[in-house]
Amino acid sequence: MTWKPTGYSTVSPYLIVRDAEATLRFLETVFGATRLRVHARETGPGIAHAEARIDDSVVMMGEMPEPGEANVHIYVVDADAVFEKAIDAGAQIVQPMTRSGDGDYRGGVADGNGVTWWISTQESDQG
């Protein structure tokens, strides 16, 4: 055993959402995520903790009735295709796909569960 789970990065975003099951479905549908761990709340209905892998990253989450807003930036191979998947999955457009001055082609969608996802493909290295 090591000090962290095998295949996990040192830092993972931790989202507080109203409905972790809905967020897991959104991640699976839009980003091709794979569920890792899901722990039911011991004191009643709902999910206390859940994790999903997207490519080389793990996103963790827990449920609260009134979560604060969260933002997650994600690089994908085809930002237009993933943006459309998000819209088809019920997300609302926060920012249409645009080319920013930093070399990224990016747009934002709100998943309706307290998280805005910034979907991006790097087009040139402006860094």
N, CA, C and O atoms as CSV, one atom per row, in Angstrom:
chain,resi,resn,atom,element,x,y,z
A,1,MET,N,N,0.847,-1.176,0.000
A,1,MET,CA,C,0.000,0.000,0.000
A,1,MET,C,C,0.895,1.242,0.000
A,1,MET,O,O,1.940,1.270,0.650
A,2,THR,N,N,0.463,2.272,-0.743
A,2,THR,CA,C,1.202,3.531,-0.774
A,2,THR,C,C,0.366,4.619,-0.110
A,2,THR,O,O,-0.740,4.367,0.367
A,3,TRP,N,N,0.897,5.799,-0.088
A,3,TRP,CA,C,0.240,6.922,0.578
A,3,TRP,C,C,-0.922,7.514,-0.205
A,3,TRP,O,O,-1.607,8.407,0.291
A,4,LYS,N,N,-1.156,7.028,-1.430
A,4,LYS,CA,C,-2.325,7.449,-2.207
A,4,LYS,C,C,-2.741,6.278,-3.086
A,4,LYS,O,O,-1.926,5.396,-3.360
A,5,PRO,N,N,-4.001,6.251,-3.535
A,5,PRO,CA,C,-4.432,5.145,-4.382
A,5,PRO,C,C,-3.640,5.092,-5.689
A,5,PRO,O,O,-3.294,6.132,-6.248
A,6,THR,N,N,-3.358,3.908,-6.163
A,6,THR,CA,C,-2.649,3.713,-7.422
A,6,THR,C,C,-3.429,4.370,-8.560
A,6,THR,O,O,-4.638,4.179,-8.686
A,7,GLY,N,N,-2.725,5.143,-9.385
A,7,GLY,CA,C,-3.352,5.798,-10.531
A,7,GLY,C,C,-3.980,7.146,-10.234
A,7,GLY,O,O,-4.531,7.775,-11.137
A,8,TYR,N,N,-3.912,7.605,-8.999
A,8,TYR,CA,C,-4.468,8.910,-8.641
A,8,TYR,C,C,-3.365,9.954,-8.707
A,8,TYR,O,O,-2.213,9.673,-8.375
A,9,SER,N,N,-3.724,11.171,-9.141
A,9,SER,CA,C,-2.764,12.263,-9.102
A,9,SER,C,C,-2.694,12.788,-7.667
A,9,SER,O,O,-3.517,12.418,-6.829
A,10,THR,N,N,-1.741,13.624,-7.390
A,10,THR,CA,C,-1.583,14.171,-6.045
A,10,THR,C,C,-2.717,15.123,-5.686
A,10,THR,O,O,-3.127,15.183,-4.527
A,11,VAL,N,N,-3.229,15.866,-6.663
A,11,VAL,CA,C,-4.302,16.829,-6.432
A,11,VAL,C,C,-5.506,16.444,-7.278
A,11,VAL,O,O,-5.373,16.171,-8.471
A,12,SER,N,N,-6.680,16.424,-6.659
A,12,SER,CA,C,-7.930,16.149,-7.369
A,12,SER,C,C,-8.961,17.202,-6.986
A,12,SER,O,O,-9.058,17.567,-5.814
A,13,PRO,N,N,-9.736,17.701,-7.954
A,13,PRO,CA,C,-10.820,18.616,-7.578
A,13,PRO,C,C,-11.853,17.874,-6.741
A,13,PRO,O,O,-12.140,16.703,-6.986
A,14,TYR,N,N,-12.409,18.565,-5.752
A,14,TYR,CA,C,-13.468,18.002,-4.919
A,14,TYR,C,C,-14.673,18.927,-5.031
A,14,TYR,O,O,-14.632,20.074,-4.585
A,15,LEU,N,N,-15.738,18.420,-5.627
A,15,LEU,CA,C,-16.933,19.207,-5.874
A,15,LEU,C,C,-17.978,18.934,-4.809
A,15,LEU,O,O,-18.167,17.790,-4.397
A,16,ILE,N,N,-18.650,19.971,-4.365
A,16,ILE,CA,C,-19.808,19.839,-3.501
A,16,ILE,C,C,-21.020,20.117,-4.394
A,16,ILE,O,O,-21.170,21.219,-4.921
A,17,VAL,N,N,-21.880,19.115,-4.558
A,17,VAL,CA,C,-23.016,19.209,-5.472
A,17,VAL,C,C,-24.301,18.827,-4.746
A,17,VAL,O,O,-24.263,18.219,-3.676
A,18,ARG,N,N,-25.441,19.190,-5.338
A,18,ARG,CA,C,-26.737,18.803,-4.774
A,18,ARG,C,C,-27.015,17.322,-4.974
A,18,ARG,O,O,-27.580,16.666,-4.099
A,19,ASP,N,N,-26.616,16.793,-6.136
A,19,ASP,CA,C,-26.983,15.431,-6.531
A,19,ASP,C,C,-25.769,14.755,-7.172
A,19,ASP,O,O,-25.522,14.921,-8.366
A,20,ALA,N,N,-25.022,14.002,-6.387
A,20,ALA,CA,C,-23.806,13.365,-6.895
A,20,ALA,C,C,-24.110,12.360,-7.998
A,20,ALA,O,O,-23.328,12.232,-8.940
A,21,GLU,N,N,-25.217,11.651,-7.904
A,21,GLU,CA,C,-25.580,10.691,-8.953
A,21,GLU,C,C,-25.775,11.408,-10.287
A,21,GLU,O,O,-25.335,10.914,-11.326
A,22,ALA,N,N,-26.430,12.566,-10.266
A,22,ALA,CA,C,-26.625,13.342,-11.501
A,22,ALA,C,C,-25.288,13.819,-12.049
A,22,ALA,O,O,-25.081,13.808,-13.263
A,23,THR,N,N,-24.379,14.236,-11.175
A,23,THR,CA,C,-23.061,14.676,-11.626
A,23,THR,C,C,-22.283,13.507,-12.221
A,23,THR,O,O,-21.623,13.666,-13.248
A,24,LEU,N,N,-22.349,12.340,-11.593
A,24,LEU,CA,C,-21.675,11.155,-12.145
A,24,LEU,C,C,-22.205,10.820,-13.539
A,24,LEU,O,O,-21.426,10.541,-14.450
A,25,ARG,N,N,-23.525,10.848,-13.705
A,25,ARG,CA,C,-24.117,10.572,-15.035
A,25,ARG,C,C,-23.651,11.597,-16.059
A,25,ARG,O,O,-23.333,11.237,-17.193
A,26,PHE,N,N,-23.605,12.886,-15.670
A,26,PHE,CA,C,-23.146,13.947,-16.563
A,26,PHE,C,C,-21.699,13.686,-16.980
A,26,PHE,O,O,-21.369,13.796,-18.161
A,27,LEU,N,N,-20.844,13.345,-16.037
A,27,LEU,CA,C,-19.443,13.083,-16.343
A,27,LEU,C,C,-19.291,11.872,-17.261
A,27,LEU,O,O,-18.461,11.886,-18.170
A,28,GLU,N,N,-20.076,10.838,-17.034
A,28,GLU,CA,C,-20.031,9.653,-17.893
A,28,GLU,C,C,-20.496,9.979,-19.316
A,28,GLU,O,O,-19.859,9.581,-20.291
A,29,THR,N,N,-21.598,10.700,-19.420
A,29,THR,CA,C,-22.183,11.018,-20.723
A,29,THR,C,C,-21.323,11.977,-21.524
A,29,THR,O,O,-21.092,11.760,-22.714
A,30,VAL,N,N,-20.852,13.026,-20.889
A,30,VAL,CA,C,-20.158,14.098,-21.597
A,30,VAL,C,C,-18.667,13.821,-21.767
A,30,VAL,O,O,-18.117,14.032,-22.848
A,31,PHE,N,N,-18.009,13.350,-20.707
A,31,PHE,CA,C,-16.561,13.213,-20.726
A,31,PHE,C,C,-16.071,11.768,-20.763
A,31,PHE,O,O,-14.865,11.527,-20.725
A,32,GLY,N,N,-16.985,10.806,-20.837
A,32,GLY,CA,C,-16.586,9.406,-20.859
A,32,GLY,C,C,-15.967,8.942,-19.554
A,32,GLY,O,O,-15.105,8.062,-19.557
A,33,ALA,N,N,-16.391,9.519,-18.439
A,33,ALA,CA,C,-15.836,9.191,-17.125
A,33,ALA,C,C,-16.167,7.756,-16.726
A,33,ALA,O,O,-17.142,7.164,-17.189
A,34,THR,N,N,-15.322,7.223,-15.852
A,34,THR,CA,C,-15.523,5.910,-15.253
A,34,THR,C,C,-15.675,6.089,-13.747
A,34,THR,O,O,-14.838,6.722,-13.102
A,35,ARG,N,N,-16.741,5.533,-13.195
A,35,ARG,CA,C,-16.924,5.607,-11.740
A,35,ARG,C,C,-15.848,4.788,-11.045
A,35,ARG,O,O,-15.490,3.698,-11.491
A,36,LEU,N,N,-15.342,5.327,-9.957
A,36,LEU,CA,C,-14.362,4.603,-9.163
A,36,LEU,C,C,-14.970,4.141,-7.844
A,36,LEU,O,O,-15.180,2.946,-7.636
A,37,ARG,N,N,-15.249,5.080,-6.962
A,37,ARG,CA,C,-15.823,4.744,-5.661
A,37,ARG,C,C,-17.079,5.577,-5.441
A,37,ARG,O,O,-17.108,6.766,-5.759
A,38,VAL,N,N,-18.104,4.953,-4.901
A,38,VAL,CA,C,-19.333,5.647,-4.520
A,38,VAL,C,C,-19.735,5.119,-3.149
A,38,VAL,O,O,-19.968,3.923,-2.976
A,39,HIS,N,N,-19.813,6.030,-2.171
A,39,HIS,CA,C,-20.163,5.653,-0.804
A,39,HIS,C,C,-21.470,6.332,-0.420
A,39,HIS,O,O,-21.569,7.559,-0.423
A,40,ALA,N,N,-22.467,5.524,-0.090
A,40,ALA,CA,C,-23.762,6.059,0.337
A,40,ALA,C,C,-23.616,6.728,1.695
A,40,ALA,O,O,-22.768,6.355,2.506
A,41,ARG,N,N,-24.448,7.706,1.918
A,41,ARG,CA,C,-24.473,8.382,3.214
A,41,ARG,C,C,-24.990,7.394,4.261
A,41,ARG,O,O,-26.018,6.754,4.044
A,42,GLU,N,N,-24.302,7.262,5.378
A,42,GLU,CA,C,-24.694,6.316,6.429
A,42,GLU,C,C,-25.922,6.777,7.203
A,42,GLU,O,O,-26.645,5.952,7.760
A,43,THR,N,N,-26.165,8.074,7.245
A,43,THR,CA,C,-27.235,8.634,8.070
A,43,THR,C,C,-28.492,8.977,7.296
A,43,THR,O,O,-29.326,9.733,7.794
A,44,GLY,N,N,-28.654,8.451,6.102
A,44,GLY,CA,C,-29.855,8.750,5.328
A,44,GLY,C,C,-29.592,8.618,3.849
A,44,GLY,O,O,-28.544,8.125,3.432
A,45,PRO,N,N,-30.553,9.061,3.057
A,45,PRO,CA,C,-30.386,8.902,1.608
A,45,PRO,C,C,-29.299,9.824,1.051
A,45,PRO,O,O,-28.966,10.851,1.643
A,46,GLY,N,N,-28.767,9.436,-0.081
A,46,GLY,CA,C,-27.789,10.276,-0.769
A,46,GLY,C,C,-26.405,9.664,-0.769
A,46,GLY,O,O,-26.178,8.573,-0.245
A,47,ILE,N,N,-25.489,10.398,-1.371
A,47,ILE,CA,C,-24.116,9.955,-1.529
A,47,ILE,C,C,-23.217,10.842,-0.681
A,47,ILE,O,O,-23.236,12.067,-0.805
A,48,ALA,N,N,-22.432,10.210,0.182
A,48,ALA,CA,C,-21.497,10.955,1.028
A,48,ALA,C,C,-20.235,11.317,0.248
A,48,ALA,O,O,-19.682,12.404,0.412
A,49,HIS,N,N,-19.783,10.385,-0.609
A,49,HIS,CA,C,-18.540,10.598,-1.358
A,49,HIS,C,C,-18.582,9.761,-2.621
A,49,HIS,O,O,-19.029,8.614,-2.606
A,50,ALA,N,N,-18.105,10.356,-3.738
A,50,ALA,CA,C,-18.017,9.629,-5.001
A,50,ALA,C,C,-16.803,10.112,-5.766
A,50,ALA,O,O,-16.321,11.227,-5.564
A,51,GLU,N,N,-16.314,9.245,-6.654
A,51,GLU,CA,C,-15.158,9.579,-7.483
A,51,GLU,C,C,-15.368,9.058,-8.892
A,51,GLU,O,O,-15.981,8.011,-9.099
A,52,ALA,N,N,-14.853,9.800,-9.850
A,52,ALA,CA,C,-14.904,9.384,-11.251
A,52,ALA,C,C,-13.592,9.749,-11.927
A,52,ALA,O,O,-13.024,10.809,-11.668
A,53,ARG,N,N,-13.117,8.867,-12.791
A,53,ARG,CA,C,-11.889,9.115,-13.542
A,53,ARG,C,C,-12.257,9.660,-14.919
A,53,ARG,O,O,-13.103,9.104,-15.618
A,54,ILE,N,N,-11.600,10.763,-15.292
A,54,ILE,CA,C,-11.681,11.322,-16.635
A,54,ILE,C,C,-10.252,11.351,-17.151
A,54,ILE,O,O,-9.426,12.127,-16.671
A,55,ASP,N,N,-9.964,10.505,-18.127
A,55,ASP,CA,C,-8.623,10.391,-18.698
A,55,ASP,C,C,-7.612,10.130,-17.587
A,55,ASP,O,O,-7.644,9.062,-16.977
A,56,ASP,N,N,-6.714,11.076,-17.307
A,56,ASP,CA,C,-5.678,10.851,-16.306
A,56,ASP,C,C,-5.975,11.543,-14.977
A,56,ASP,O,O,-5.082,11.699,-14.145
A,57,SER,N,N,-7.230,11.958,-14.775
A,57,SER,CA,C,-7.589,12.720,-13.577
A,57,SER,C,C,-8.766,12.090,-12.852
A,57,SER,O,O,-9.600,11.417,-13.459
A,58,VAL,N,N,-8.822,12.317,-11.553
A,58,VAL,CA,C,-9.936,11.863,-10.736
A,58,VAL,C,C,-10.663,13.089,-10.203
A,58,VAL,O,O,-10.045,14.006,-9.662
A,59,VAL,N,N,-11.989,13.093,-10.363
A,59,VAL,CA,C,-12.844,14.135,-9.806
A,59,VAL,C,C,-13.587,13.509,-8.632
A,59,VAL,O,O,-14.214,12.459,-8.772
A,60,MET,N,N,-13.514,14.155,-7.482
A,60,MET,CA,C,-14.198,13.680,-6.285
A,60,MET,C,C,-15.367,14.602,-5.991
A,60,MET,O,O,-15.370,15.765,-6.393
A,61,MET,N,N,-16.366,14.070,-5.280
A,61,MET,CA,C,-17.530,14.892,-4.962
A,61,MET,C,C,-18.260,14.383,-3.733
A,61,MET,O,O,-18.147,13.218,-3.350
A,62,GLY,N,N,-19.007,15.287,-3.133
A,62,GLY,CA,C,-19.900,14.969,-2.032
A,62,GLY,C,C,-21.156,15.811,-2.175
A,62,GLY,O,O,-21.176,16.777,-2.938
A,63,GLU,N,N,-22.190,15.453,-1.454
A,63,GLU,CA,C,-23.476,16.151,-1.575
A,63,GLU,C,C,-23.723,17.089,-0.398
A,63,GLU,O,O,-23.384,16.790,0.747
A,64,MET,N,N,-24.326,18.234,-0.718
A,64,MET,CA,C,-24.830,19.192,0.265
A,64,MET,C,C,-26.101,19.781,-0.336
A,64,MET,O,O,-26.193,19.924,-1.556
A,65,PRO,N,N,-27.078,20.125,0.492
A,65,PRO,CA,C,-28.334,20.647,-0.060
A,65,PRO,C,C,-28.181,21.972,-0.811
A,65,PRO,O,O,-28.896,22.212,-1.783
A,66,GLU,N,N,-27.271,22.821,-0.379
A,66,GLU,CA,C,-27.058,24.125,-1.017
A,66,GLU,C,C,-25.579,24.327,-1.318
A,66,GLU,O,O,-24.904,25.066,-0.601
A,67,PRO,N,N,-25.061,23.686,-2.361
A,67,PRO,CA,C,-23.625,23.826,-2.650
A,67,PRO,C,C,-23.306,25.202,-3.207
A,67,PRO,O,O,-24.161,25.865,-3.793
A,68,GLY,N,N,-22.077,25.616,-3.018
A,68,GLY,CA,C,-21.600,26.830,-3.665
A,68,GLY,C,C,-21.263,26.517,-5.110
A,68,GLY,O,O,-21.176,25.352,-5.498
A,69,GLU,N,N,-21.078,27.536,-5.885
A,69,GLU,CA,C,-20.709,27.329,-7.289
A,69,GLU,C,C,-19.271,26.847,-7.396
A,69,GLU,O,O,-18.399,27.293,-6.651
A,70,ALA,N,N,-19.031,25.941,-8.320
A,70,ALA,CA,C,-17.690,25.427,-8.583
A,70,ALA,C,C,-17.407,25.555,-10.077
A,70,ALA,O,O,-18.330,25.554,-10.891
A,71,ASN,N,N,-16.137,25.666,-10.431
A,71,ASN,CA,C,-15.702,25.725,-11.818
A,71,ASN,C,C,-14.597,24.701,-12.021
A,71,ASN,O,O,-13.684,24.587,-11.203
A,72,VAL,N,N,-14.688,23.953,-13.123
A,72,VAL,CA,C,-13.662,22.973,-13.462
A,72,VAL,C,C,-13.271,23.191,-14.921
A,72,VAL,O,O,-14.133,23.268,-15.796
A,73,HIS,N,N,-11.978,23.288,-15.174
A,73,HIS,CA,C,-11.456,23.413,-16.538
A,73,HIS,C,C,-10.995,22.041,-16.988
A,73,HIS,O,O,-10.301,21.345,-16.246
A,74,ILE,N,N,-11.374,21.640,-18.205
A,74,ILE,CA,C,-11.005,20.319,-18.699
A,74,ILE,C,C,-10.542,20.413,-20.151
A,74,ILE,O,O,-11.239,20.976,-20.995
A,75,TYR,N,N,-9.360,19.857,-20.440
A,75,TYR,CA,C,-8.857,19.784,-21.809
A,75,TYR,C,C,-9.367,18.501,-22.455
A,75,TYR,O,O,-9.304,17.426,-21.858
A,76,VAL,N,N,-9.869,18.623,-23.669
A,76,VAL,CA,C,-10.369,17.484,-24.441
A,76,VAL,C,C,-9.807,17.568,-25.853
A,76,VAL,O,O,-9.323,18.620,-26.270
A,77,VAL,N,N,-9.870,16.468,-26.587
A,77,VAL,CA,C,-9.353,16.418,-27.954
A,77,VAL,C,C,-10.195,17.267,-28.889
A,77,VAL,O,O,-9.647,17.992,-29.719
A,78,ASP,N,N,-11.529,17.193,-28.772
A,78,ASP,CA,C,-12.449,17.904,-29.668
A,78,ASP,C,C,-13.442,18.698,-28.830
A,78,ASP,O,O,-14.485,18.177,-28.436
A,79,ALA,N,N,-13.117,19.954,-28.561
A,79,ALA,CA,C,-13.949,20.784,-27.689
A,79,ALA,C,C,-15.354,20.972,-28.239
A,79,ALA,O,O,-16.315,20.969,-27.471
A,80,ASP,N,N,-15.496,21.135,-29.546
A,80,ASP,CA,C,-16.839,21.312,-30.122
A,80,ASP,C,C,-17.719,20.098,-29.866
A,80,ASP,O,O,-18.875,20.246,-29.468
A,81,ALA,N,N,-17.190,18.906,-30.086
A,81,ALA,CA,C,-17.966,17.677,-29.898
A,81,ALA,C,C,-18.375,17.505,-28.436
A,81,ALA,O,O,-19.518,17.144,-28.154
A,82,VAL,N,N,-17.454,17.759,-27.506
A,82,VAL,CA,C,-17.754,17.605,-26.091
A,82,VAL,C,C,-18.737,18.678,-25.632
A,82,VAL,O,O,-19.626,18.400,-24.827
A,83,PHE,N,N,-18.581,19.902,-26.138
A,83,PHE,CA,C,-19.508,20.989,-25.817
A,83,PHE,C,C,-20.926,20.599,-26.232
A,83,PHE,O,O,-21.875,20.807,-25.476
A,84,GLU,N,N,-21.069,20.036,-27.428
A,84,GLU,CA,C,-22.392,19.597,-27.911
A,84,GLU,C,C,-22.942,18.462,-27.058
A,84,GLU,O,O,-24.140,18.434,-26.774
A,85,LYS,N,N,-22.093,17.525,-26.645
A,85,LYS,CA,C,-22.539,16.446,-25.746
A,85,LYS,C,C,-23.084,17.033,-24.453
A,85,LYS,O,O,-24.100,16.570,-23.935
A,86,ALA,N,N,-22.409,18.052,-23.931
A,86,ALA,CA,C,-22.846,18.688,-22.690
A,86,ALA,C,C,-24.220,19.337,-22.871
A,86,ALA,O,O,-25.087,19.195,-22.008
A,87,ILE,N,N,-24.423,20.038,-23.969
A,87,ILE,CA,C,-25.713,20.669,-24.250
A,87,ILE,C,C,-26.790,19.595,-24.391
A,87,ILE,O,O,-27.887,19.733,-23.850
A,88,ASP,N,N,-26.470,18.526,-25.119
A,88,ASP,CA,C,-27.418,17.425,-25.288
A,88,ASP,C,C,-27.755,16.765,-23.950
A,88,ASP,O,O,-28.852,16.234,-23.778
A,89,ALA,N,N,-26.823,16.798,-23.014
A,89,ALA,CA,C,-27.043,16.210,-21.690
A,89,ALA,C,C,-27.781,17.162,-20.752
A,89,ALA,O,O,-28.000,16.829,-19.587
A,90,GLY,N,N,-28.169,18.343,-21.244
A,90,GLY,CA,C,-28.967,19.271,-20.455
A,90,GLY,C,C,-28.229,20.461,-19.881
A,90,GLY,O,O,-28.827,21.260,-19.162
A,91,ALA,N,N,-26.951,20.604,-20.175
A,91,ALA,CA,C,-26.195,21.748,-19.661
A,91,ALA,C,C,-26.636,23.039,-20.351
A,91,ALA,O,O,-27.106,23.026,-21.489
A,92,GLN,N,N,-26.476,24.136,-19.647
A,92,GLN,CA,C,-26.790,25.461,-20.176
A,92,GLN,C,C,-25.497,26.178,-20.548
A,92,GLN,O,O,-24.496,26.082,-19.839
A,93,ILE,N,N,-25.530,26.893,-21.659
A,93,ILE,CA,C,-24.338,27.612,-22.120
A,93,ILE,C,C,-24.061,28.807,-21.211
A,93,ILE,O,O,-24.931,29.651,-20.995
A,94,VAL,N,N,-22.848,28.867,-20.685
A,94,VAL,CA,C,-22.374,30.008,-19.899
A,94,VAL,C,C,-21.575,30.924,-20.811
A,94,VAL,O,O,-21.697,32.147,-20.741
A,95,GLN,N,N,-20.756,30.322,-21.667
A,95,GLN,CA,C,-19.972,31.053,-22.665
A,95,GLN,C,C,-19.865,30.178,-23.901
A,95,GLN,O,O,-19.420,29.034,-23.810
A,96,PRO,N,N,-20.267,30.699,-25.058
A,96,PRO,CA,C,-20.117,29.918,-26.288
A,96,PRO,C,C,-18.643,29.605,-26.556
A,96,PRO,O,O,-17.756,30.258,-26.008
A,97,MET,N,N,-18.392,28.619,-27.389
A,97,MET,CA,C,-17.021,28.282,-27.759
A,97,MET,C,C,-16.384,29.485,-28.444
A,97,MET,O,O,-16.914,30.006,-29.424
A,98,THR,N,N,-15.240,29.919,-27.918
A,98,THR,CA,C,-14.528,31.073,-28.481
A,98,THR,C,C,-13.030,30.814,-28.431
A,98,THR,O,O,-12.543,29.993,-27.654
A,99,ARG,N,N,-12.331,31.524,-29.265
A,99,ARG,CA,C,-10.867,31.465,-29.245
A,99,ARG,C,C,-10.378,32.616,-28.381
A,99,ARG,O,O,-10.605,33.787,-28.686
A,100,SER,N,N,-9.708,32.261,-27.306
A,100,SER,CA,C,-9.199,33.278,-26.393
A,100,SER,C,C,-7.794,33.663,-26.811
A,100,SER,O,O,-7.221,33.051,-27.712
A,101,GLY,N,N,-7.249,34.650,-26.178
A,101,GLY,CA,C,-5.914,35.100,-26.524
A,101,GLY,C,C,-4.811,34.220,-25.959
A,101,GLY,O,O,-3.631,34.508,-26.159
A,102,ASP,N,N,-5.173,33.155,-25.258
A,102,ASP,CA,C,-4.156,32.310,-24.626
A,102,ASP,C,C,-3.845,31.034,-25.410
A,102,ASP,O,O,-3.134,30.160,-24.913
A,103,GLY,N,N,-4.373,30.922,-26.627
A,103,GLY,CA,C,-4.110,29.751,-27.447
A,103,GLY,C,C,-5.118,28.630,-27.287
A,103,GLY,O,O,-5.019,27.613,-27.974
A,104,ASP,N,N,-6.097,28.795,-26.386
A,104,ASP,CA,C,-7.122,27.778,-26.175
A,104,ASP,C,C,-8.413,28.143,-26.891
A,104,ASP,O,O,-8.761,29.317,-27.018
A,105,TYR,N,N,-9.104,27.136,-27.349
A,105,TYR,CA,C,-10.463,27.243,-27.887
A,105,TYR,C,C,-11.353,26.695,-26.780
A,105,TYR,O,O,-11.262,25.518,-26.432
A,106,ARG,N,N,-12.231,27.565,-26.215
A,106,ARG,CA,C,-12.887,27.219,-24.955
A,106,ARG,C,C,-14.318,27.738,-24.909
A,106,ARG,O,O,-14.649,28.774,-25.486
A,107,GLY,N,N,-15.149,26.989,-24.208
A,107,GLY,CA,C,-16.504,27.412,-23.892
A,107,GLY,C,C,-16.888,26.875,-22.534
A,107,GLY,O,O,-16.249,25.962,-22.012
A,108,GLY,N,N,-17.949,27.452,-21.954
A,108,GLY,CA,C,-18.373,27.029,-20.628
A,108,GLY,C,C,-19.822,26.608,-20.605
A,108,GLY,O,O,-20.666,27.202,-21.276
A,109,VAL,N,N,-20.108,25.570,-19.823
A,109,VAL,CA,C,-21.479,25.092,-19.637
A,109,VAL,C,C,-21.736,24.842,-18.160
A,109,VAL,O,O,-20.847,24.395,-17.434
A,110,ALA,N,N,-22.956,25.134,-17.718
A,110,ALA,CA,C,-23.379,24.851,-16.347
A,110,ALA,C,C,-24.197,23.569,-16.363
A,110,ALA,O,O,-25.128,23.428,-17.157
A,111,ASP,N,N,-23.848,22.637,-15.487
A,111,ASP,CA,C,-24.495,21.328,-15.505
A,111,ASP,C,C,-25.820,21.281,-14.749
A,111,ASP,O,O,-26.459,20.230,-14.699
A,112,GLY,N,N,-26.247,22.406,-14.159
A,112,GLY,CA,C,-27.505,22.436,-13.429
A,112,GLY,C,C,-27.390,21.856,-12.029
A,112,GLY,O,O,-28.386,21.753,-11.311
A,113,ASN,N,N,-26.189,21.479,-11.641
A,113,ASN,CA,C,-25.970,20.868,-10.342
A,113,ASN,C,C,-24.891,21.618,-9.566
A,113,ASN,O,O,-24.284,21.076,-8.642
A,114,GLY,N,N,-24.662,22.880,-9.958
A,114,GLY,CA,C,-23.727,23.723,-9.229
A,114,GLY,C,C,-22.323,23.790,-9.785
A,114,GLY,O,O,-21.449,24.395,-9.164
A,115,VAL,N,N,-22.075,23.179,-10.950
A,115,VAL,CA,C,-20.723,23.169,-11.499
A,115,VAL,C,C,-20.732,23.755,-12.913
A,115,VAL,O,O,-21.557,23.377,-13.745
A,116,THR,N,N,-19.807,24.679,-13.174
A,116,THR,CA,C,-19.570,25.172,-14.520
A,116,THR,C,C,-18.323,24.476,-15.045
A,116,THR,O,O,-17.271,24.498,-14.407
A,117,TRP,N,N,-18.453,23.859,-16.217
A,117,TRP,CA,C,-17.371,23.112,-16.856
A,117,TRP,C,C,-16.835,23.943,-18.006
A,117,TRP,O,O,-17.579,24.306,-18.917
A,118,TRP,N,N,-15.531,24.249,-17.964
A,118,TRP,CA,C,-14.863,25.004,-19.021
A,118,TRP,C,C,-14.168,23.990,-19.929
A,118,TRP,O,O,-13.142,23.413,-19.566
A,119,ILE,N,N,-14.738,23.785,-21.102
A,119,ILE,CA,C,-14.297,22.760,-22.053
A,119,ILE,C,C,-13.342,23.405,-23.046
A,119,ILE,O,O,-13.683,24.404,-23.680
A,120,SER,N,N,-12.142,22.835,-23.183
A,120,SER,CA,C,-11.096,23.518,-23.926
A,120,SER,C,C,-10.235,22.547,-24.716
A,120,SER,O,O,-10.010,21.408,-24.308
A,121,THR,N,N,-9.759,23.031,-25.861
A,121,THR,CA,C,-8.717,22.356,-26.645
A,121,THR,C,C,-7.635,23.389,-26.910
A,121,THR,O,O,-7.923,24.494,-27.369
A,122,GLN,N,N,-6.394,23.031,-26.622
A,122,GLN,CA,C,-5.292,23.939,-26.909
A,122,GLN,C,C,-5.019,23.905,-28.409
A,122,GLN,O,O,-4.815,22.839,-28.990
A,123,GLU,N,N,-5.017,25.084,-29.027
A,123,GLU,CA,C,-4.748,25.185,-30.463
A,123,GLU,C,C,-3.332,25.672,-30.746
A,123,GLU,O,O,-2.753,25.334,-31.779
A,124,SER,N,N,-2.778,26.457,-29.842
A,124,SER,CA,C,-1.395,26.904,-30.005
A,124,SER,C,C,-0.809,27.158,-28.623
A,124,SER,O,O,-1.541,27.448,-27.677
A,125,ASP,N,N,0.474,27.053,-28.510
A,125,ASP,CA,C,1.167,27.248,-27.248
A,125,ASP,C,C,1.496,28.729,-27.081
A,125,ASP,O,O,2.503,29.216,-27.596
A,126,GLN,N,N,0.636,29.432,-26.358
A,126,GLN,CA,C,0.838,30.857,-26.100
A,126,GLN,C,C,1.479,31.098,-24.742
A,126,GLN,O,O,1.724,32.239,-24.347
A,127,GLY,N,N,1.752,29.985,-24.020
A,127,GLY,CA,C,2.162,30.038,-22.630
A,127,GLY,C,C,3.511,30.520,-22.367
A,127,GLY,O,O,3.927,30.592,-21.211
